[in-house]
Amino acid sequence: MSSISAGDKSDLPPDATLAALLSAAERGDRAALEACFPLVYEELRAIARKQRRAWQGNTTLNTTALLHEAYLKMVNQRHIEVASRDHFFAIAATAMRHILCSYARDHNRKKRGGGSQRVSFSQLERVAGADSFSEDAADRLSELGDALTRLAQINRRYTQVVECRFFAGLSVEETAAALDLSPATVKRDWSFARAWLMRDMQRQGIGW
């Protein structure tokens, strides 16, 4: 498949160009995914700035470094399933938070030699939606990220719903629009994903 670049669609408005690139990226065109980033760089930078502002006590990464690490994390995937512009931003926000959580988790393990605390899913939801969160909370979110990787092996759509609802803070209706699903499907997937993650993390001895 030939790649699509922003220049190939220069006669189209930016949103149409991005939609074309995202469509190609979902079909496995890595060059198209790479071409998306210059079109939305300032919006992604704003997301990175918000993620960094939410962080307590971690100055390892500045905004630019976080954005660039998220870019590498996304383009280095063999395949990325992105349903829309909003979903693209949800994936980017998820990648940034995973990066920050990984940095904090590694820092914490060096300080205290590892170990996990039990936590409820409702607590995790409050942490994910908070304006700021601590390094201890990052441990929990990072462990949730590991569980999401396991959930994706069952159905990738479930993890997409979690990315939008949990990490990006989208409403049911916004998630439905981002993923081109009905609100009823989003509600069912969200209910299933929550229950599955709860059971999985219990099996891992992490929560509940």
N, C-alpha and C positions, 0 to 999 in steps of 0.2 A: 504493500500500500504506500502510495506516495504521501509524504507529509504535507500538512497544511501550515502555512505561516500566516502571520498577521498581514503580510504584504499581499498574499494571494487573494484576500478579501478587502482590499483597501477601499473599494467602492461601497462597502457596507458600513452601517453605523457600528460603533464599538460593541454593543450588546449582541448584534447579529454575528459579528466576527467571533466573539467569545463563544456564542452558542455553537457555531460551526466547529470551532476548535475543540470544545468539550465533547461534542458528538464524535469527532475523530479520535479523541483521547480515549473515550470509552470503548472504541473499537480496537484499541491497542496501539494507536499512533503516538509514540513517545515524543516525537518532535512537535506534534500538535499540543501536547500537554506543556512542553517547555515554552511554546509560543504564547500560552495563556498568561504566563506570569507578568510579562511587561505590560499587558493590557490592564491588569488589576493591581499593579505593584503598590500604588498608594493606598488602596483599600486593604491589601494584605499587611502593609506596614502599620496601618491603624489598628488592625487586629493584633499584630505582634506587640505594639505599644500597650494596648489594653491588657494583654496577657502578662507582660512584664510588670505593669503597674500593679497587678493583682498579687504579685509575688512578694513574700515577706522574707527578707534576709538572704536572698540569692542574687548576687550581682555577677555571677559567672558569665552570663550572656547579656549583651546589650541588644537593643531592638533589631539592629541590622543583622547581627550574628544569628539571632533566633529566627528571623525571616529566612535567611539563607540556609540554615540547617533544615527548616521545614521544607523549603524548596527541594533540597537534595533528598530528603526523606520521601517526598512525593514522587519526584521524577525517577528515582531509583527503583520504584516498584515495577514489577514486570507488567502489571495490569492494574488499572485504577478504574473503579466503577463510580462514575460521577453522573448524576441524573440531571443536574441543572446548575445555574449560577449560584443559587443559594446553597445547594449541596456542596459545591466546590469550596465555598467559604467555610462551611461546616467542617469539611475534611481538613482544610488548612488550620482552622482553630484547634481541632482535635490533635493534629500533628504537633502544633506548637506546645500545647499543654502536655502531651506525652514527652516531648523533649525536656521541658522544664521539670516534669515529675521525675524523669530518669536521672537528671542532674541532682535533684534533691535527694532521691532515694540513695544514690551512690554516696552522697555526702553523709547522709544519716547512718548508713551502714558502717562507714569508716569511723564515725563518732561512737556508735554504740554496739557495733558488732552484729548488726542484723536484728532479726526478730520482728514479729508482726503483732499488732493489736487487733482485737475484735472490734468490728464496727458494723453498724446497720446500713442498709441501702438508703434509708431516709437521710441518714447523716451524710452519706456520700453525695446525695442529691443536693443537700444544702451547701456542701463544700464546692461542688461543681458550679453552682449558681452564685457563689459568693463573690463579692467585690475583691476580696483578698483571701489568701489561704496560706497555711504554714507548711513547713517542710514535712511535719508529721502527716498532715493531710495529703501531701503529695505522695507519700508512701502508699496510702490507701488507693488513691486514684491510679497509681501506676499498677497496683495489683489488679484493679478493675480492668485496666488496659490488657493485661495478660489474659483475663477471663474473656474479654471481648474477642481476642484472637481465636480462642477456642470456640466461641459462639459462631464466628464467621465460617467455621468449617461445617456447621449445620445449615446455615442460611445467611448469606452475606447481607440480605435485605434487613435482617434483624439488627445487625451492627450499624447499618446506615441509619436506621431509625434512632438508635441510641446516640450516634454521632450528632444528629440534628437535635433531638430532644434533650439529651443529657449534657453534652459538651457545648453545643452552640446555643442552647437555651431557646430553641424554636418551639412555638406552640404546636398543638396537634394539627391545626389547619395549615400553619406555615410549613410543617414537615411534610404534610400531604402534598402541598404545592411544589416543594423542593424535590420530592422524590416521584412526583406524578402518580400518587396513590390516592385512594379515597380516605377520608378521615377515619372511617370505620376500620379500614385495614391498618392504619397507623395505630389506632387504639388497641387492636388485637395484637399487633406485633410488639408494641411497647409493653403490654401486659405479659406476653410470653417471655420477652427478653428479660424483664425484671425478675420474673420467677425463676428463669433458667440461671441467670447470673447469681441469684441468691443461693440456689442449690449448688452450683459449681463452686462458689467461693466457700461454702460450708464444707464441701468435700476437700478443698485445699486447706482447710483450717484457718481461713482468713477472717470470716465474719459470721455473725449470727450464731 
